[in-house]
């Protein structure tokens, strides 16, 4: 499945949580990479929301909550930017606790994607979900 969306600034909470050893080690174990401490926030159009809800409810990929850390569902995905011809492997996160609206997706990867792909708010990207 392909989802197109626009880059948006988040609240900075992803940086804190992904900087914690608990999440770093779990994502390394389950996704094969240690995530950059921060998420790339992508606003998706309403037309994708039903499909995203189905993916979220059907995924078996879960990091269970522990010792004050909330649980996170995730699904592996790739990201393509319209600015650079490069495919980035990563994952879309569905945290149990979030302050984002449902049309915000949080993408993680090994590197700082804003820097690597020269992304700024409003830039278009495409997510390809590896289901």
Helices and strands as residue ranges (DSSP letters): E 2-8, H 13-18, H 21-31, E 40-44, G 46-48, H 49-58, E 62-63, E 72-81, E 87-95, E 104-108, H 113-116, E 124-129
